[in-house]
Each structure stands twice: as C-alpha cells, then as structure tokens.
Amino acid sequence: MNKVFLCAISNIRSGACKEDCKFCTQSVRWGADIKRFKEKSIETIVNEAKLAKKNKAAGFCLVTSGKGLDDKTLEYVCRASKAILKEVDITLIACNGTATKEALIQLKNCGVKIYNHNLETSQEFYPQICSSHSWDERFITCENIKSVGLKLCTGGIFGMGESEKDRESLINSLKKLNPDGIPINFFIENEKLPLKATHNKKFAINIIKKIRATFPNSIVMMAGGREIVFGEDWIEGIRAGANSIVIGDYLTTRGERPDRDIEILKNYNIEIADAC
C-alpha cells in the first residue's frame, strides 16, 4: 500500500460568514453554537503548525470563514504564511473561499503551495443547499487556482440528500479540473442546520472507491465526517482507496487524537508520507 498523507487544519477566522450554505455551521444565518472569532493570533497559528509537524502532518491548511479572499483576508493569510515558514518546514495550504488570479498569485508568493476550494456538490443540486452565491463561482476559482500554478485541492460533501445522479455530475465536473487532491467530506449534522445526513459506512466506501477509480493519481482524502461514518474502522476507507486523512480537530467539530490515528496506521504497517 502507498504511503498515507496526513493534513492538519487551522480555523483562523471562525463563524463570520454571511453566506447561507445549509451544510455549514459557520454561517451566521443558522445560529449554530460554535466558537466565533475574527482573527487567531499569528503566534497561536505558528504554534499549531509546529504541533502539526510534530504529529507527522505533511500539510497545514489555513482556513478562514467567509465567501472569498478579500484584501484584508489576503494580508492576514500572507502574514500567517510567512511567519509559519520562518519556523516550520511544512507544506502550506490555504482555504479562503472564492479568489481572483491576482490574489492567488500573492498567496503563492508568500509560500502557499496548495489552495483548497471545494465544489461541494453537483452544479444541479447546489441551488438546493446555497442561494447566496453560485456553483459557477466555485468552479471558476478552481480554474484560477490551476492557472496560477498552485496545486488544486477540491472535492465535495456527501450525504446531504443529493442523488446518485448528483454525485456522478460532481465527479464529472472534477474530471474537468483534474485536481491534485480530492477531499471527501461526509455531512455532519447540527441541530441548527436545515439538512439531515443521508450516509452510512457502505455509502462512504462506495464513494471512495468510485473517486479512486476515476482519479488514480490524485490524493484522495477522508476529511470531515470520517469519525462519524467509520468510527474506529476508518482504515476501511484507506483500503477502499483513500490515501490521506485530516488529523486533529476540524473547523467547528472535534476530530480524533492524532496519536490515535498514527497508532492505527502503524498497526496496519502503513507508512506516513513526509511531504505532499
């Protein structure tokens, strides 16, 4: 089996989004009980990057809530990126919403190597889960990412009530982008959100298998919802074709302890990649 890539994420601006995505607790429209803050300190972010590296993460992702990469967000993420790279040898990933080519070039110049912007679901189903911006904006951002020479990480959220036809449509859209990395998220319910989860372990395994078969050379990551869908049996997702996981906490939900994930990989004699 190939090596598995570990990725850690840092929610550096939380719960400040005015969009109406029905799957997201960070939208102020739903009033979910989460931590909300405008900016995490640079010192805290650097320390989190150090811990991620200690926990064998090859990538460290800086995530901001909000629709897109405006000037203020760009300046903040660039400051954080430069500070991290002065002290930590780790691949930097940014996830800051829709973005222009000009803004993405500036991020690249600050040391960011990968930009994550998920399509989330099919173009056809998207209006059912978000009305404040279009799916097309997301796709254009993905094209912008590739055009400036950043690696593209884009995938979706599964189990939101979408149909099999929607999942096929999403995969076909991803084929047009040929992403370097594909995060597979499974919808996490919250009492304030208007959606209910429609997934289980068999469902998740089938999705992973299908995406791996379609994208033999991409990094396929089990991201949000891994613990809910698989529990301690998430190694089944690796067997199905995933070769990356998010370690530690997610944006607004708790994840597994990194040392526990690492122990499971060791128990199955699966090597951890040291770079991505």
KOLZA-692945 format. One record per residue (C-alpha): residue number from 1; residue in three letters; x, y, z. Coordinates in steps of 0.1 Angstrom, whole numbers, always signed. Example, Ala and Ser with C-alpha at 12.3 -4.5 7.8 and 13.67 -1.06 7.14 Angstrom:
BEGIN
+------+------+-------+-------+-------+
! resi ! resn !    c1 !    c2 !    c3 !
+------+------+-------+-------+-------+
!    1 !  ALA !  +123 !   -45 !   +78 !
!    2 !  SER !  +137 !   -11 !   +71 !
+------+------+-------+-------+-------+
***
This chain:
BEGIN
+------+------+-------+-------+-------+
! resi ! resn !    c1 !    c2 !    c3 !
+------+------+-------+-------+-------+
!    1 !  MET !    +0 !    +0 !    +0 !
!    2 !  ASN !   +12 !   +35 !    -8 !
!    3 !  LYS !   +20 !   +60 !   +20 !
!    4 !  VAL !    -7 !   +80 !   +36 !
!    5 !  PHE !    -6 !  +118 !   +38 !
!    6 !  LEU !   -17 !  +135 !   +70 !
!    7 !  CYS !   -30 !  +170 !   +69 !
!    8 !  ALA !   -39 !  +194 !   +98 !
!    9 !  ILE !   -62 !  +224 !   +95 !
!   10 !  SER !   -64 !  +256 !  +115 !
!   11 !  ASN !   -96 !  +276 !  +117 !
!   12 !  ILE !   -80 !  +311 !  +118 !
!   13 !  ARG !  -113 !  +330 !  +113 !
!   14 !  SER !  -144 !  +313 !  +126 !
!   15 !  GLY !  -181 !  +318 !  +122 !
!   16 !  ALA !  -181 !  +351 !  +104 !
!   17 !  CYS !  -197 !  +341 !   +72 !
!   18 !  LYS !  -229 !  +358 !   +58 !
!   19 !  GLU !  -235 !  +331 !   +31 !
!   20 !  ASP !  -264 !  +307 !   +35 !
!   21 !  CYS !  -248 !  +273 !   +29 !
!   22 !  LYS !  -272 !  +249 !   +46 !
!   23 !  PHE !  -243 !  +225 !   +54 !
!   24 !  CYS !  -222 !  +250 !   +73 !
!   25 !  THR !  -223 !  +259 !  +110 !
!   26 !  GLN !  -200 !  +289 !  +103 !
!   27 !  SER !  -229 !  +307 !   +85 !
!   28 !  VAL !  -243 !  +334 !  +109 !
!   29 !  ARG !  -277 !  +327 !   +94 !
!   30 !  TRP !  -282 !  +294 !  +113 !
!   31 !  GLY !  -271 !  +305 !  +147 !
!   32 !  ALA !  -252 !  +273 !  +155 !
!   33 !  ASP !  -234 !  +272 !  +189 !
!   34 !  ILE !  -198 !  +274 !  +178 !
!   35 !  LYS !  -168 !  +295 !  +186 !
!   36 !  ARG !  -167 !  +327 !  +166 !
!   37 !  PHE !  -137 !  +350 !  +163 !
!   38 !  LYS !  -123 !  +374 !  +137 !
!   39 !  GLU !   -86 !  +365 !  +138 !
!   40 !  LYS !   -65 !  +339 !  +156 !
!   41 !  SER !   -31 !  +354 !  +167 !
!   42 !  ILE !    -1 !  +347 !  +144 !
!   43 !  GLU !   +17 !  +332 !  +174 !
!   44 !  THR !   -11 !  +307 !  +180 !
!   45 !  ILE !   -11 !  +298 !  +143 !
!   46 !  VAL !   +26 !  +292 !  +143 !
!   47 !  ASN !   +24 !  +270 !  +174 !
!   48 !  GLU !    -4 !  +250 !  +158 !
!   49 !  ALA !   +18 !  +245 !  +127 !
!   50 !  LYS !   +46 !  +233 !  +149 !
!   51 !  LEU !   +23 !  +208 !  +166 !
!   52 !  ALA !   +10 !  +196 !  +132 !
!   53 !  LYS !   +46 !  +189 !  +121 !
!   54 !  LYS !   +53 !  +171 !  +153 !
!   55 !  ASN !   +22 !  +149 !  +146 !
!   56 !  LYS !   +37 !  +140 !  +112 !
!   57 !  ALA !   +14 !  +162 !   +91 !
!   58 !  ALA !   +27 !  +169 !   +57 !
!   59 !  GLY !    +3 !  +197 !   +51 !
!   60 !  PHE !   -11 !  +225 !   +72 !
!   61 !  CYS !   -42 !  +244 !   +60 !
!   62 !  LEU !   -51 !  +279 !   +69 !
!   63 !  VAL !   -89 !  +283 !   +68 !
!   64 !  THR !  -110 !  +315 !   +70 !
!   65 !  SER !  -148 !  +317 !   +71 !
!   66 !  GLY !  -164 !  +340 !   +46 !
!   67 !  LYS !  -172 !  +339 !   +10 !
!   68 !  GLY !  -139 !  +349 !    -5 !
!   69 !  LEU !  -103 !  +361 !    -4 !
!   70 !  ASP !  -107 !  +398 !    +0 !
!   71 !  ASP !   -78 !  +422 !    +6 !
!   72 !  LYS !   -80 !  +420 !   +44 !
!   73 !  THR !   -81 !  +383 !   +44 !
!   74 !  LEU !   -53 !  +381 !   +19 !
!   75 !  GLU !   -30 !  +403 !   +40 !
!   76 !  TYR !   -38 !  +382 !   +71 !
!   77 !  VAL !   -32 !  +348 !   +55 !
!   78 !  CYS !    +1 !  +361 !   +39 !
!   79 !  ARG !   +13 !  +373 !   +73 !
!   80 !  ALA !    +5 !  +339 !   +88 !
!   81 !  SER !   +21 !  +320 !   +60 !
!   82 !  LYS !   +54 !  +339 !   +62 !
!   83 !  ALA !   +55 !  +335 !  +100 !
!   84 !  ILE !   +49 !  +298 !   +97 !
!   85 !  LEU !   +76 !  +292 !   +71 !
!   86 !  LYS !  +102 !  +310 !   +91 !
!   87 !  GLU !   +99 !  +283 !  +118 !
!   88 !  VAL !   +82 !  +252 !  +103 !
!   89 !  ASP !   +91 !  +231 !   +73 !
!   90 !  ILE !   +56 !  +221 !   +62 !
!   91 !  THR !   +35 !  +224 !   +30 !
!   92 !  LEU !   +11 !  +253 !   +33 !
!   93 !  ILE !   -24 !  +250 !   +21 !
!   94 !  ALA !   -49 !  +279 !   +20 !
!   95 !  CYS !   -87 !  +277 !   +21 !
!   96 !  ASN !  -102 !  +311 !   +19 !
!   97 !  GLY !  -131 !  +309 !    -5 !
!   98 !  THR !  -135 !  +323 !   -40 !
!   99 !  ALA !  -104 !  +340 !   -52 !
!  100 !  THR !   -91 !  +360 !   -82 !
!  101 !  LYS !   -59 !  +351 !  -100 !
!  102 !  GLU !   -42 !  +382 !   -87 !
!  103 !  ALA !   -49 !  +372 !   -51 !
!  104 !  LEU !   -39 !  +336 !   -56 !
!  105 !  ILE !    -6 !  +348 !   -71 !
!  106 !  GLN !    +1 !  +368 !   -40 !
!  107 !  LEU !    -6 !  +338 !   -18 !
!  108 !  LYS !   +18 !  +317 !   -39 !
!  109 !  ASN !   +45 !  +344 !   -35 !
!  110 !  CYS !   +40 !  +341 !    +3 !
!  111 !  GLY !   +48 !  +304 !    +2 !
!  112 !  VAL !   +14 !  +288 !    -2 !
!  113 !  LYS !   +17 !  +257 !   -23 !
!  114 !  ILE !   -19 !  +243 !   -24 !
!  115 !  TYR !   -53 !  +260 !   -25 !
!  116 !  ASN !   -84 !  +242 !   -13 !
!  117 !  HIS !  -118 !  +252 !   -27 !
!  118 !  ASN !  -145 !  +225 !   -28 !
!  119 !  LEU !  -172 !  +223 !   -54 !
!  120 !  GLU !  -192 !  +207 !   -26 !
!  121 !  THR !  -218 !  +190 !   -48 !
!  122 !  SER !  -232 !  +189 !   -83 !
!  123 !  GLN !  -240 !  +221 !  -103 !
!  124 !  GLU !  -276 !  +209 !  -104 !
!  125 !  PHE !  -280 !  +203 !   -67 !
!  126 !  TYR !  -261 !  +233 !   -55 !
!  127 !  PRO !  -291 !  +257 !   -55 !
!  128 !  GLN !  -308 !  +234 !   -30 !
!  129 !  ILE !  -281 !  +240 !    -4 !
!  130 !  CYS !  -269 !  +276 !   -12 !
!  131 !  SER !  -286 !  +306 !   -27 !
!  132 !  SER !  -262 !  +334 !   -18 !
!  133 !  HIS !  -236 !  +325 !   -44 !
!  134 !  SER !  -234 !  +302 !   -74 !
!  135 !  TRP !  -217 !  +269 !   -81 !
!  136 !  ASP !  -201 !  +285 !  -112 !
!  137 !  GLU !  -182 !  +309 !   -89 !
!  138 !  ARG !  -166 !  +280 !   -72 !
!  139 !  PHE !  -157 !  +263 !  -104 !
!  140 !  ILE !  -141 !  +295 !  -118 !
!  141 !  THR !  -120 !  +298 !   -86 !
!  142 !  CYS !  -108 !  +262 !   -91 !
!  143 !  GLU !   -98 !  +271 !  -127 !
!  144 !  ASN !   -80 !  +302 !  -114 !
!  145 !  ILE !   -60 !  +281 !   -89 !
!  146 !  LYS !   -47 !  +259 !  -116 !
!  147 !  SER !   -39 !  +288 !  -140 !
!  148 !  VAL !   -15 !  +305 !  -115 !
!  149 !  GLY !    +4 !  +273 !  -108 !
!  150 !  LEU !    -9 !  +264 !   -74 !
!  151 !  LYS !   -19 !  +228 !   -67 !
!  152 !  LEU !   -57 !  +224 !   -67 !
!  153 !  CYS !   -74 !  +206 !   -38 !
!  154 !  THR !  -112 !  +203 !   -45 !
!  155 !  GLY !  -139 !  +178 !   -36 !
!  156 !  GLY !  -172 !  +177 !   -20 !
!  157 !  ILE !  -196 !  +169 !    +8 !
!  158 !  PHE !  -216 !  +138 !    +6 !
!  159 !  GLY !  -248 !  +127 !   +23 !
!  160 !  MET !  -266 !  +160 !   +22 !
!  161 !  GLY !  -296 !  +145 !    +4 !
!  162 !  GLU !  -281 !  +146 !   -31 !
!  163 !  SER !  -289 !  +119 !   -56 !
!  164 !  GLU !  -266 !   +93 !   -73 !
!  165 !  LYS !  -270 !  +114 !  -104 !
!  166 !  ASP !  -257 !  +144 !   -85 !
!  167 !  ARG !  -227 !  +125 !   -73 !
!  168 !  GLU !  -219 !  +114 !  -108 !
!  169 !  SER !  -223 !  +150 !  -120 !
!  170 !  LEU !  -198 !  +162 !   -93 !
!  171 !  ILE !  -173 !  +136 !  -103 !
!  172 !  ASN !  -177 !  +146 !  -140 !
!  173 !  SER !  -170 !  +182 !  -130 !
!  174 !  LEU !  -139 !  +172 !  -110 !
!  175 !  LYS !  -127 !  +153 !  -141 !
!  176 !  LYS !  -126 !  +186 !  -160 !
!  177 !  LEU !  -104 !  +201 !  -133 !
!  178 !  ASN !   -81 !  +170 !  -127 !
!  179 !  PRO !   -73 !  +181 !   -91 !
!  180 !  ASP !   -41 !  +172 !   -73 !
!  181 !  GLY !   -61 !  +164 !   -41 !
!  182 !  ILE !   -98 !  +155 !   -36 !
!  183 !  PRO !  -112 !  +159 !    -1 !
!  184 !  ILE !  -142 !  +136 !    +6 !
!  185 !  ASN !  -164 !  +151 !   +34 !
!  186 !  PHE !  -194 !  +134 !   +49 !
!  187 !  PHE !  -221 !  +158 !   +61 !
!  188 !  ILE !  -221 !  +164 !   +99 !
!  189 !  GLU !  -255 !  +172 !  +113 !
!  190 !  ASN !  -261 !  +201 !  +137 !
!  191 !  GLU !  -295 !  +209 !  +153 !
!  192 !  LYS !  -294 !  +244 !  +138 !
!  193 !  LEU !  -288 !  +233 !  +103 !
!  194 !  PRO !  -317 !  +225 !   +79 !
!  195 !  LEU !  -302 !  +194 !   +65 !
!  196 !  LYS !  -301 !  +158 !   +77 !
!  197 !  ALA !  -273 !  +133 !   +70 !
!  198 !  THR !  -281 !  +106 !   +44 !
!  199 !  HIS !  -249 !   +85 !   +46 !
!  200 !  ASN !  -235 !   +53 !   +62 !
!  201 !  LYS !  -203 !   +33 !   +60 !
!  202 !  LYS !  -213 !   +13 !   +29 !
!  203 !  PHE !  -222 !   +46 !   +12 !
!  204 !  ALA !  -189 !   +62 !   +21 !
!  205 !  ILE !  -168 !   +32 !   +10 !
!  206 !  ASN !  -186 !   +32 !   -24 !
!  207 !  ILE !  -179 !   +69 !   -29 !
!  208 !  ILE !  -142 !   +65 !   -20 !
!  209 !  LYS !  -139 !   +35 !   -44 !
!  210 !  LYS !  -155 !   +54 !   -72 !
!  211 !  ILE !  -134 !   +85 !   -68 !
!  212 !  ARG !  -102 !   +65 !   -66 !
!  213 !  ALA !  -111 !   +46 !   -97 !
!  214 !  THR !  -117 !   +79 !  -115 !
!  215 !  PHE !   -86 !   +97 !  -102 !
!  216 !  PRO !   -58 !   +71 !   -99 !
!  217 !  ASN !   -31 !   +97 !   -95 !
!  218 !  SER !   -48 !  +122 !   -71 !
!  219 !  ILE !   -45 !  +123 !   -34 !
!  220 !  VAL !   -79 !  +112 !   -21 !
!  221 !  MET !   -85 !  +125 !   +14 !
!  222 !  MET !  -110 !  +114 !   +41 !
!  223 !  ALA !  -119 !  +147 !   +57 !
!  224 !  GLY !  -149 !  +159 !   +77 !
!  225 !  GLY !  -172 !  +132 !   +90 !
!  226 !  ARG !  -147 !  +104 !   +89 !
!  227 !  GLU !  -151 !   +96 !  +126 !
!  228 !  ILE !  -189 !   +98 !  +124 !
!  229 !  VAL !  -192 !   +75 !   +94 !
!  230 !  PHE !  -164 !   +50 !  +102 !
!  231 !  GLY !  -157 !   +53 !  +139 !
!  232 !  GLU !  -126 !   +32 !  +147 !
!  233 !  ASP !  -130 !   +14 !  +114 !
!  234 !  TRP !  -118 !   +43 !   +92 !
!  235 !  ILE !   -89 !   +21 !   +79 !
!  236 !  GLU !  -116 !    +6 !   +56 !
!  237 !  GLY !  -116 !   +39 !   +38 !
!  238 !  ILE !   -79 !   +35 !   +32 !
!  239 !  ARG !   -85 !    +1 !   +18 !
!  240 !  ALA !  -112 !   +15 !    -4 !
!  241 !  GLY !   -87 !   +39 !   -20 !
!  242 !  ALA !   -82 !   +69 !    +2 !
!  243 !  ASN !   -45 !   +78 !    +9 !
!  244 !  SER !   -49 !  +109 !   +31 !
!  245 !  ILE !   -67 !  +119 !   +63 !
!  246 !  VAL !   -72 !  +151 !   +82 !
!  247 !  ILE !   -58 !  +147 !  +117 !
!  248 !  GLY !   -69 !  +166 !  +148 !
!  249 !  ASP !   -99 !  +189 !  +150 !
!  250 !  TYR !  -119 !  +202 !  +121 !
!  251 !  LEU !  -133 !  +237 !  +117 !
!  252 !  THR !  -160 !  +236 !  +143 !
!  253 !  THR !  -161 !  +199 !  +153 !
!  254 !  ARG !  -138 !  +176 !  +172 !
!  255 !  GLY !  -116 !  +151 !  +155 !
!  256 !  GLU !   -97 !  +120 !  +166 !
!  257 !  ARG !   -65 !  +125 !  +186 !
!  258 !  PRO !   -36 !  +125 !  +161 !
!  259 !  ASP !   -16 !  +100 !  +182 !
!  260 !  ARG !   -45 !   +75 !  +180 !
!  261 !  ASP !   -47 !   +79 !  +142 !
!  262 !  ILE !   -10 !   +74 !  +139 !
!  263 !  GLU !   -12 !   +43 !  +161 !
!  264 !  ILE !   -38 !   +27 !  +139 !
!  265 !  LEU !   -17 !   +33 !  +108 !
!  266 !  LYS !   +13 !   +17 !  +125 !
!  267 !  ASN !    -8 !   -13 !  +135 !
!  268 !  TYR !   -16 !   -19 !   +98 !
!  269 !  ASN !   +20 !   -12 !   +88 !
!  270 !  ILE !   +10 !   +18 !   +67 !
!  271 !  GLU !   +37 !   +43 !   +62 !
!  272 !  ILE !   +31 !   +81 !   +67 !
!  273 !  ALA !   +43 !  +104 !   +39 !
!  274 !  ASP !   +66 !  +132 !   +50 !
!  275 !  ALA !   +57 !  +156 !   +22 !
!  276 !  CYS !   +28 !  +164 !    -2 !
+------+------+-------+-------+-------+
***
